[in-house]
Amino acid sequence: MSENPFSAFTPKKEWLVCVDSDGCAMDTMDSKHHQAFCPQLIRVYGLEEYAGLITPHWMEVNLYSRTRGVNRFKGLAATMRMLAEHGVRVPGADELCAWVEKAPKLSNPALEEAVAAGGGAGLQKALEWSRAVNAAIAAMGDDSRPFPGCREALAAIHVLTDTAVVSSANSEALAEEWTRHGLVQHMDVVLGQDAGTKEACLSALSAKGYAPGHVLMVGDALGDLAAAQHADALFYPILVGKEKTSWERLVSEALPRFLAGTFAGAYQEQLLAEQREILK
């Protein structure tokens, strides 16, 4: 993957559709959190006696609430704050939370730089956890798969618009998954955690010359919506538990509206109301 993936991307069409990966295009989110993120948190930090407290909190924050899809380090910091509220003081938690608040990028390379620059045990332990998560995800093997309707939708969309993956997932794993499942052929660029935040990626792509109203973000979480709003992009939600019908509706109903300039306003608000109802 290019050091600067934005420099290798040149718009070919008037419209751009950006797509999140985990929990949106790829049915990987639940398994990754249940088999990698949460178990490795408990193991690496030696918090086995608090597993009954940590596990439901982690799933609520990362899967079943309005913070669904949050960056892994923000989820980790949120868990450390929750534990502190319950009287469990994890060594280095304050350093981690401070880094999460101020760091311009929340990724393994950014954390490695912070550790190399003198970061303490809190950052070192967070990096150990994140690396362990990546290893656990790799060990899961071919557990991922696109949601029904996703592959066909991406193929149809790519005929009419430029396309980009915009995800906070590990970049190497992201590229491998999308290549293995034959989805990458329908995308013009794949941007993961190392490329920057979703807000930064969407803003950089939008600045390539697309007219207002010509950039659409497709995501499953309210964080994806916030990133779209930050970049003045439109937003289409893939509804949790209704992924197949969401992908089908994107092609049959939402895409024509997007291309005709009638997506913004009442139609988008109707979609957002449906998403808020599910993630309340």
SERO-4910 file (N, C-alpha, C, O; in steps of 0.05 Angstrom, whole numbers):
BEGIN
 pado doro    nc1    nc2    nc3   cac1   cac2   cac3    cc1    cc2    cc3    oc1    oc2    oc3
  Met    A     17    -24      0      0      0      0     18     25      0     38     26     14
  Ser    A     10     45    -15     26     69    -18     28     83      8     10     83     25
  Glu    A     52     97     12     56    113     36     35    135     38     25    142     59
  Asn    A     28    146     14      7    167     13    -14    158     -7    -12    164    -30
  Pro    A    -34    143      2    -53    131    -16    -70    152    -30    -81    147    -52
  Phe    A    -72    176    -19    -87    197    -32    -74    207    -57    -88    214    -76
  Ser    A    -47    207    -58    -34    217    -82    -38    199   -106    -36    208   -129
  Ala    A    -43    173   -101    -47    154   -123    -76    153   -132    -82    139   -152
  Phe    A    -94    169   -119   -122    168   -127   -129    193   -143   -125    216   -134
  Thr    A   -140    188   -167   -149    210   -184   -178    205   -191   -185    184   -202
  Pro    A   -196    225   -186   -224    221   -193   -228    215   -223   -215    228   -240
  Lys    A   -245    197   -229   -252    190   -257   -281    197   -263   -288    199   -287
  Lys    A   -297    200   -243   -326    205   -246   -333    230   -229   -317    240   -214
  Glu    A   -358    239   -232   -367    263   -218   -375    257   -189   -377    275   -173
  Trp    A   -381    232   -183   -391    224   -157   -372    205   -143   -357    190   -156
  Leu    A   -372    205   -117   -355    187   -101   -372    174    -79   -386    188    -65
  Val    A   -371    147    -77   -384    132    -56   -362    119    -39   -346    104    -49
  Cys    A   -361    126    -13   -342    115      6   -357     94     24   -380     98     31
  Val    A   -343     73     30   -356     50     44   -339     42     68   -314     37     65
  Asp    A   -351     39     91   -338     28    115   -336     -2    111   -349    -14     94
  Ser    A   -319    -15    126   -314    -44    123   -328    -60    145   -350    -71    140
  Asp    A   -316    -62    169   -327    -80    190   -355    -71    198   -359    -48    206
  Gly    A   -374    -90    197   -401    -85    206   -418    -71    185   -442    -66    189
  Cys    A   -405    -63    163   -419    -49    141   -419    -66    116   -439    -76    106
  Ala    A   -395    -69    104   -391    -86     81   -385   -115     89   -395   -134     77
  Met    A   -369   -117    110   -359   -144    118   -373   -152    144   -374   -136    164
  Asp    A   -383   -176    145   -396   -187    169   -374   -198    187   -372   -223    191
  Thr    A   -358   -181    199   -335   -188    215   -336   -176    243   -321   -185    261
  Met    A   -353   -157    247   -351   -140    271   -356   -156    297   -340   -155    315
  Asp    A   -378   -171    298   -384   -186    322   -362   -206    329   -353   -207    352
  Ser    A   -354   -221    309   -334   -242    315   -307   -230    324   -294   -241    341
  Lys    A   -299   -208    312   -273   -196    319   -274   -186    348   -254   -189    362
  His    A   -296   -175    356   -297   -164    383   -300   -187    404   -288   -185    425
  His    A   -315   -208    397   -319   -230    416   -294   -248    417   -289   -260    438
  Gln    A   -280   -251    395   -257   -270    394   -230   -257    396   -210   -271    402
  Ala    A   -228   -230    392   -201   -218    391   -200   -194    410   -185   -194    429
  Phe    A   -215   -173    404   -211   -148    419   -215   -151    449   -197   -144    464
  Cys    A   -238   -161    457   -244   -163    485   -228   -184    500   -217   -178    521
  Pro    A   -225   -209    489   -209   -229    503   -180   -220    506   -167   -225    527
  Gln    A   -168   -207    486   -141   -198    488   -137   -175    508   -117   -173    521
  Leu    A   -157   -158    510   -157   -137    530   -155   -149    558   -138   -142    575
  Ile    A   -172   -169    563   -172   -182    590   -146   -197    595   -136   -196    617
  Arg    A   -136   -210    574   -111   -226    578    -87   -208    581    -71   -211    600
  Val    A    -83   -188    563    -59   -171    563    -57   -155    589    -36   -151    600
  Tyr    A    -80   -145    598    -80   -128    622    -84   -144    648    -84   -133    669
  Gly    A    -86   -171    645    -89   -187    669   -114   -181    685   -113   -180    710
  Leu    A   -137   -177    671   -161   -169    684   -182   -191    685   -206   -186    684
  Glu    A   -173   -216    686   -191   -239    685   -213   -237    707   -236   -245    702
  Glu    A   -207   -227    730   -227   -227    752   -249   -206    746   -270   -207    760
  Tyr    A   -244   -189    727   -264   -168    720   -277   -174    693   -290   -156    682
  Ala    A   -274   -198    683   -284   -204    656   -315   -200    655   -325   -191    635
  Gly    A   -328   -207    676   -357   -203    677   -366   -175    676   -389   -169    668
  Leu    A   -349   -156    683   -354   -128    682   -346   -117    655   -360   -100    643
  Ile    A   -323   -126    645   -311   -115    621   -327   -124    596   -332   -107    578
  Thr    A   -333   -150    594   -344   -160    569   -370   -147    560   -372   -137    538
  Pro    A   -391   -145    577   -415   -131    568   -411   -102    562   -423    -91    544
  His    A   -393    -89    577   -387    -60    572   -374    -57    544   -382    -40    529
  Trp    A   -354    -74    539   -340    -73    513   -360    -77    490   -358    -62    470
  Met    A   -377    -96    492   -396   -102    470   -416    -79    467   -423    -72    444
  Glu    A   -425    -68    489   -443    -45    487   -431    -21    473   -443     -9    455
  Val    A   -406    -15    481   -392      8    470   -386      4    440   -390     22    424
  Asn    A   -377    -20    433   -366    -24    406   -386    -36    386   -382    -34    362
  Leu    A   -409    -47    396   -427    -60    378   -456    -51    380   -469    -47    359
  Tyr    A   -466    -46    404   -495    -43    407   -504    -16    417   -526    -14    430
  Ser    A   -489      5    412   -497     31    420   -489     52    399   -479     45    378
  Arg    A   -493     77    406   -486     99    387   -456    102    383   -448    117    365
  Thr    A   -440     89    399   -411     89    394   -401     65    378   -377     61    375
  Arg    A   -420     50    367   -413     27    350   -392     35    329   -395     56    316
  Gly    A   -372     18    326   -351     23    306   -330     43    314   -314     52    298
  Val    A   -329     51    340   -309     70    349   -281     59    345   -277     35    346
  Asn    A   -262     77    341   -234     69    339   -226     51    363   -235     56    386
  Arg    A   -209     31    358   -202     12    379   -190     25    404   -196     16    426
  Phe    A   -174     45    400   -161     58    423   -181     75    439   -178     79    463
  Lys    A   -200     87    425   -221    101    440   -238     82    456   -246     88    478
  Gly    A   -243     58    444   -258     38    459   -242     28    483   -254     23    505
  Leu    A   -216     25    480   -199     17    502   -199     38    524   -202     31    548
  Ala    A   -196     63    517   -197     85    536   -223     86    551   -224     91    575
  Ala    A   -245     82    536   -272     82    549   -274     60    570   -286     64    591
  Thr    A   -262     37    564   -263     15    583   -247     21    607   -254     14    630
  Met    A   -224     34    603   -207     41    626   -221     61    644   -220     59    669
  Arg    A   -236     80    632   -251     99    648   -274     86    663   -280     92    687
  Met    A   -287     66    650   -308     51    664   -297     36    688   -310     36    709
  Leu    A   -274     23    684   -262      8    706   -255     26    729   -259     19    753
  Ala    A   -245     50    723   -238     69    744   -263     77    760   -262     81    784
  Glu    A   -285     80    745   -310     87    759   -319     65    778   -334     71    797
  His    A   -310     41    773   -317     18    790   -295     12    810   -294     -9    823
  Gly    A   -276     31    812   -255     28    832   -232     11    823   -215      3    839
  Val    A   -230      4    797   -208    -13    787   -189      5    772   -194     15    751
  Arg    A   -166     10    784   -146     28    773   -125     11    757   -109     -3    769
  Val    A   -126     14    731   -107     -1    714    -82     16    710    -84     39    701
  Pro    A    -58      6    717    -34     21    714    -30     31    685    -33     15    666
  Gly    A    -24     57    682    -20     68    655    -45     77    641    -43     88    619
  Ala    A    -68     73    653    -93     80    640    -95    110    635   -105    119    614
  Asp    A    -85    127    654    -87    156    650    -70    165    627    -78    183    612
  Glu    A    -46    153    623    -29    160    601    -42    152    574    -41    168    555
  Leu    A    -54    129    573    -68    120    549    -91    140    542    -93    149    520
  Cys    A   -107    146    562   -130    164    557   -121    192    548   -134    203    530
  Ala    A    -99    202    559    -89    228    550    -79    226    521    -84    245    506
  Trp    A    -66    204    514    -57    202    486    -80    200    467    -80    213    445
  Val    A   -101    185    474   -124    182    457   -138    210    452   -148    215    430
  Glu    A   -137    227    473   -150    253    471   -135    272    452   -147    288    439
  Lys    A   -109    270    451    -93    290    437    -80    281    411    -72    297    395
  Ala    A    -77    254    407    -63    244    384    -79    250    358   -103    245    357
  Pro    A    -65    261    337    -79    266    312    -87    241    297   -106    241    281
  Lys    A    -72    219    302    -78    193    290    -79    172    312    -62    172    330
  Leu    A    -98    154    311   -101    133    330    -96    106    316   -116     94    307
  Ser    A    -72     98    314    -64     74    299    -40     62    311    -27     74    328
  Asn    A    -33     37    303     -9     25    314     16     41    307     33     45    325
  Pro    A     20     50    282     44     66    276     46     91    293     68     99    302
  Ala    A     23    105    297     23    129    313     31    122    342     45    138    355
  Leu    A     21    100    352     27     92    379     56     83    382     69     89    402
  Glu    A     66     70    361     95     62    361    113     87    362    133     87    376
  Glu    A    105    108    347    120    133    348    119    145    376    140    155    386
  Ala    A     96    145    389     93    156    415    110    141    435    122    153    453
  Val    A    111    114    433    127     98    451    157    104    446    172    107    465
  Ala    A    165    106    421    193    112    414    201    139    424    225    144    430
  Ala    A    182    157    426    188    185    435    189    187    465    191    209    476
  Gly    A    186    164    479    188    165    508    163    158    522    161    162    547
  Gly    A    143    147    508    118    139    521    123    118    543    141    102    541
  Gly    A    106    120    563    110    102    586     96     76    584     88     67    562
  Ala    A     92     63    607     81     36    608     52     35    597     44     15    586
  Gly    A     38     57    601     10     57    592      8     55    561     -9     40    551
  Leu    A     25     69    547     25     67    518     37     40    508     28     29    489
  Gln    A     58     31    522     70      6    515     50    -17    517     49    -35    500
  Lys    A     34    -17    539     15    -38    543     -8    -37    522    -17    -58    513
  Ala    A    -16    -13    515    -37     -9    495    -27    -20    468    -42    -32    453
  Leu    A     -2    -15    462     10    -25    437     12    -56    437      6    -69    417
  Glu    A     19    -67    460     20    -96    463     -8   -108    458    -11   -127    443
  Trp    A    -28    -95    470    -56   -104    466    -64   -103    436    -75   -122    425
  Ser    A    -58    -80    423    -67    -76    396    -53    -96    377    -66   -107    359
  Arg    A    -28   -101    382    -14   -121    366    -25   -149    371    -28   -165    352
  Ala    A    -32   -155    396    -44   -181    402    -71   -184    389    -79   -206    380
  Val    A    -87   -162    387   -112   -163    373   -108   -170    344   -122   -187    333
  Asn    A    -89   -156    331    -84   -162    303    -75   -191    298    -84   -204    279
  Ala    A    -59   -201    316    -50   -229    314    -74   -248    318    -76   -268    304
  Ala    A    -91   -242    337   -115   -259    342   -134   -258    318   -145   -279    311
  Ile    A   -137   -235    306   -154   -233    282   -143   -249    259   -157   -263    245
  Ala    A   -116   -248    256   -103   -263    235   -106   -293    240   -110   -309    221
  Ala    A   -105   -301    265   -108   -330    272   -136   -340    269   -141   -364    267
  Met    A   -156   -322    267   -183   -330    263   -187   -342    235   -207   -357    231
  Gly    A   -169   -336    217   -172   -347    190   -194   -334    174   -201   -311    179
  Asp    A   -206   -349    156   -226   -339    138   -253   -338    152   -272   -353    144
  Asp    A   -255   -322    173   -280   -319    188   -298   -297    176   -321   -295    182
  Ser    A   -285   -280    160   -300   -257    149   -315   -264    123   -308   -283    109
  Arg    A   -336   -249    118   -350   -252     93   -366   -227     88   -375   -213    107
  Pro    A   -370   -220     63   -387   -196     57   -416   -202     65   -425   -224     63
  Phe    A   -430   -181     73   -459   -184     78   -473   -191     52   -464   -181     31
  Pro    A   -494   -206     53   -510   -212     29   -519   -186     16   -528   -167     29
  Gly    A   -515   -185    -10   -523   -161    -25   -501   -140    -29   -502   -123    -46
  Cys    A   -480   -142    -12   -458   -123    -13   -442   -124    -39   -438   -104    -52
  Arg    A   -434   -148    -46   -417   -151    -70   -431   -141    -95   -419   -127   -111
  Glu    A   -456   -148    -98   -471   -140   -121   -476   -109   -121   -475    -96   -142
  Ala    A   -480    -98    -97   -484    -70    -95   -459    -54   -103   -460    -35   -117
  Leu    A   -436    -63    -93   -411    -49    -99   -404    -50   -129   -395    -31   -140
  Ala    A   -410    -73   -141   -405    -75   -170   -423    -56   -185   -413    -43   -204
  Ala    A   -448    -54   -178   -466    -35   -191   -459     -6   -187   -460     10   -205
  Ile    A   -451      0   -162   -443     28   -155   -418     36   -171   -417     59   -180
  His    A   -399     18   -173   -373     25   -185   -376     32   -215   -359     46   -226
  Val    A   -397     22   -227   -401     29   -255   -408     59   -258   -402     71   -279
  Leu    A   -420     70   -238   -431     98   -240   -415    118   -224   -417    142   -230
  Thr    A   -399    110   -204   -385    128   -187   -357    119   -181   -350     95   -185
  Asp    A   -340    137   -172   -315    129   -160   -322    116   -133   -342    122   -121
  Thr    A   -304     98   -123   -310     84    -98   -285     83    -81   -262     82    -91
  Ala    A   -289     84    -55   -266     82    -36   -275     67    -11   -297     71     -1
  Val    A   -257     51      0   -261     40     26   -250     60     46   -226     68     44
  Val    A   -265     68     66   -256     86     87   -262     72    114   -285     72    122
  Ser    A   -242     62    126   -246     45    150   -225     51    172   -203     61    165
  Ser    A   -232     46    197   -213     49    218   -200     22    225   -186     20    245
  Ala    A   -204      2    208   -192    -24    213   -162    -24    205   -153     -6    191
  Asn    A   -148    -43    215   -120    -47    208   -117    -48    178   -130    -64    165
  Ser    A    -99    -32    167    -97    -30    138    -89    -56    124   -101    -62    103
  Glu    A    -70    -70    135    -62    -95    122    -84   -116    122    -89   -129    102
  Ala    A    -97   -119    145   -120   -138    146   -142   -130    128   -155   -146    115
  Leu    A   -147   -104    126   -168    -93    109   -163   -100     79   -180   -110     66
  Ala    A   -139    -95     70   -132   -100     42   -133   -130     37   -142   -139     15
  Glu    A   -125   -147     56   -126   -176     52   -154   -186     50   -161   -202     33
  Glu    A   -172   -176     68   -199   -185     68   -214   -178     42   -227   -194     30
  Trp    A   -210   -153     34   -224   -143     10   -214   -156    -15   -228   -160    -35
  Thr    A   -188   -164    -15   -176   -178    -38   -186   -207    -38   -194   -217    -59
  Arg    A   -186   -219    -15   -193   -248    -13   -222   -252    -22   -229   -273    -34
  His    A   -239   -233    -16   -268   -236    -22   -276   -223    -48   -300   -222    -55
  Gly    A   -256   -214    -64   -262   -204    -90   -277   -178    -91   -290   -171   -111
  Leu    A   -275   -163    -69   -288   -137    -68   -270   -114    -77   -280    -93    -87
  Val    A   -244   -118    -75   -226    -96    -80   -227    -87   -110   -221    -64   -116
  Gln    A   -235   -105   -127   -237    -98   -155   -259    -77   -161   -259    -64   -182
  His    A   -277    -73   -142   -298    -54   -145   -291    -27   -131   -308     -9   -129
  Met    A   -267    -25   -121   -259     -1   -106   -235     13   -120   -218     -1   -131
  Asp    A   -234     39   -119   -212     54   -131   -189     59   -111   -166     62   -119
  Val    A   -196     59    -86   -175     63    -65   -185     50    -39   -209     51    -33
  Val    A   -166     39    -24   -173     27      2   -157     41     24   -132     41     24
  Leu    A   -172     54     42   -159     70     63   -166     59     90   -190     57     98
  Gly    A   -146     50    105   -150     39    131   -140     57    153   -135     81    149
  Gln    A   -136     46    177   -128     60    201   -103     77    196   -102    100    206
  Asp    A    -84     67    181    -58     81    178    -60    106    161    -43    123    161
  Ala    A    -82    108    145    -85    131    128    -96    156    143    -95    178    133
  Gly    A   -106    151    167   -117    173    183   -145    167    192   -156    145    186
  Thr    A   -157    185    207   -184    181    216   -203    181    192   -196    190    170
  Lys    A   -227    172    197   -247    172    176   -253    201    167   -257    207    144
  Glu    A   -254    219    187   -258    247    181   -237    258    162   -243    271    142
  Ala    A   -211    252    168   -189    261    152   -190    249    124   -185    263    105
  Cys    A   -195    223    123   -196    210     97   -218    221     79   -214    226     55
  Leu    A   -242    224     91   -265    235     75   -259    263     66   -265    270     43
  Ser    A   -247    279     83   -241    307     76   -220    307     53   -223    323     35
  Ala    A   -200    290     55   -179    290     34   -191    281      8   -183    291    -13
  Leu    A   -208    261      8   -220    251    -17   -239    272    -28   -239    277    -52
  Ser    A   -255    285    -11   -274    306    -21   -259    329    -34   -268    341    -52
  Ala    A   -235    335    -23   -219    357    -34   -207    351    -61   -193    368    -73
  Lys    A   -211    327    -71   -200    320    -98   -216    334   -120   -208    332   -144
  Gly    A   -237    348   -113   -251    363   -134   -280    356   -138   -292    365   -158
  Tyr    A   -292    340   -121   -320    333   -123   -338    357   -115   -332    372    -96
  Ala    A   -359    361   -130   -378    383   -124   -393    377    -99   -395    354    -91
  Pro    A   -404    398    -85   -420    393    -62   -443    374    -68   -457    376    -88
  Gly    A   -448    355    -49   -469    336    -53   -462    312    -71   -479    296    -77
  His    A   -437    311    -79   -428    289    -96   -411    268    -82   -399    251    -95
  Val    A   -409    270    -55   -395    250    -40   -414    237    -20   -428    251     -5
  Leu    A   -415    210    -20   -433    195     -2   -417    176     14   -401    160      4
  Met    A   -422    176     41   -409    156     58   -430    135     66   -452    141     73
  Val    A   -422    110     63   -439     87     71   -427     74     96   -404     66     95
  Gly    A   -442     73    117   -432     62    142   -453     51    160   -477     55    155
  Asp    A   -445     37    181   -465     25    199   -466     38    226   -483     32    242
  Ala    A   -447     57    232   -445     68    258   -449     99    257   -446    111    236
  Leu    A   -457    110    280   -460    139    282   -434    153    279   -433    177    272
  Gly    A   -412    140    285   -386    151    280   -381    156    250   -367    175    243
  Asp    A   -392    138    234   -390    142    205   -406    166    196   -397    182    179
  Leu    A   -429    170    208   -445    194    203   -430    219    211   -429    238    196
  Ala    A   -418    219    234   -403    242    244   -380    249    225   -375    272    219
  Ala    A   -366    228    215   -345    232    196   -355    245    170   -342    263    159
  Ala    A   -378    235    161   -390    246    136   -397    275    141   -392    292    123
  Gln    A   -409    282    163   -417    309    169   -393    327    170   -394    350    161
  His    A   -372    318    182   -347    333    184   -336    341    157   -326    362    153
  Ala    A   -339    322    137   -329    327    110   -350    338     91   -346    339     67
  Asp    A   -374    346    102   -396    356     86   -404    336     65   -412    343     43
  Ala    A   -403    310     72   -412    289     54   -440    280     63   -449    284     85
  Leu    A   -454    267     44   -480    254     50   -475    228     64   -452    217     63
  Phe    A   -496    216     76   -492    191     91   -515    172     86   -539    180     88
  Tyr    A   -508    147     81   -528    126     78   -522    104     99   -499     94     99
  Pro    A   -540     97    117   -535     77    137   -541     48    128   -562     43    116
  Ile    A   -522     30    135   -528      2    133   -538     -6    161   -523     -5    180
  Leu    A   -563    -14    163   -576    -18    188   -568    -44    201   -569    -65    188
  Val    A   -561    -44    226   -553    -68    241   -576    -87    242   -598    -80    251
  Gly    A   -572   -112    233   -593   -132    233   -609   -132    207   -626   -150    202
  Lys    A   -605   -111    191   -620   -108    165   -601   -103    142   -607    -87    124
  Glu    A   -577   -115    144   -556   -108    125   -564   -115     96   -558    -99     78
  Lys    A   -576   -138     91   -582   -146     64   -602   -127     51   -597   -118     29
  Thr    A   -623   -120     65   -643   -101     54   -631    -73     51   -638    -58     33
  Ser    A   -612    -66     69   -599    -40     67   -583    -38     42   -584    -17     28
  Trp    A   -567    -59     35   -551    -58     11   -568    -58    -14   -562    -44    -34
  Glu    A   -590    -73    -13   -608    -74    -36   -621    -46    -40   -624    -37    -63
  Arg    A   -629    -34    -19   -642     -7    -21   -622     14    -30   -630     33    -43
  Leu    A   -597     10    -22   -577     30    -31   -576     31    -62   -575     53    -73
  Val    A   -577      8    -75   -575      8   -104   -602     16   -117   -602     31   -136
  Ser    A   -624      5   -107   -650      9   -120   -662     36   -115   -677     47   -131
  Glu    A   -656     48    -92   -670     73    -83   -651     96    -78   -655    118    -88
  Ala    A   -631     91    -61   -614    113    -52   -594    123    -73   -590    147    -77
  Leu    A   -582    104    -88   -562    112   -108   -575    129   -130   -564    150   -137
  Pro    A   -598    122   -141   -611    140   -160   -617    168   -149   -614    188   -164
  Arg    A   -625    170   -124   -629    196   -112   -603    211   -109   -602    235   -114
  Phe    A   -582    197   -101   -555    210    -99   -547    222   -125   -537    245   -126
  Leu    A   -549    206   -147   -541    216   -173   -559    238   -184   -550    254   -201
  Ala    A   -584    238   -175   -603    258   -185   -603    283   -168   -616    303   -175
  Gly    A   -589    283   -145   -588    306   -128   -612    309   -110   -617    331   -100
  Thr    A   -626    287   -105   -650    288    -87   -646    271    -62   -666    264    -49
  Phe    A   -621    265    -55   -616    249    -31   -617    265     -6   -629    256     14
  Ala    A   -605    289     -6   -604    306     18   -632    315     26   -651    316      9
  Gly    A   -635    322     51   -661    332     61   -678    311     73   -668    295     89
  Ala    A   -703    310     65   -723    292     78   -716    263     75   -719    247     94
  Tyr    A   -705    255     52   -699    227     48   -676    218     66   -678    197     80
  Gln    A   -655    233     68   -632    226     86   -642    226    115   -633    209    130
  Glu    A   -658    245    122   -668    247    150   -684    222    157   -683    213    180
  Gln    A   -699    212    139   -715    187    143   -696    164    149   -701    148    167
  Leu    A   -675    162    133   -655    141    137   -641    143    165   -637    123    178
  Leu    A   -634    168    172   -620    172    197   -638    166    221   -629    156    241
  Ala    A   -664    172    218   -683    165    240   -684    135    244   -685    126    267
  Glu    A   -683    120    223   -683     90    225   -658     81    239   -660     62    255
  Gln    A   -635     93    232   -610     84    245   -610     92    275   -602     75    291
  Arg    A   -619    115    282   -619    124    310   -637    106    326   -631    100    350
  Glu    A   -659     97    315   -678     79    329   -665     53    336   -669     42    357
  Ile    A   -648     42    318   -635     17    322   -612     19    342   -607      1    358
  Leu    A   -597     42    341   -573     45    358   -578     63    382   -560     78    391
  Lys    A   -602     62    393   -608     78    416   -599     65    442   -603     77    464
***
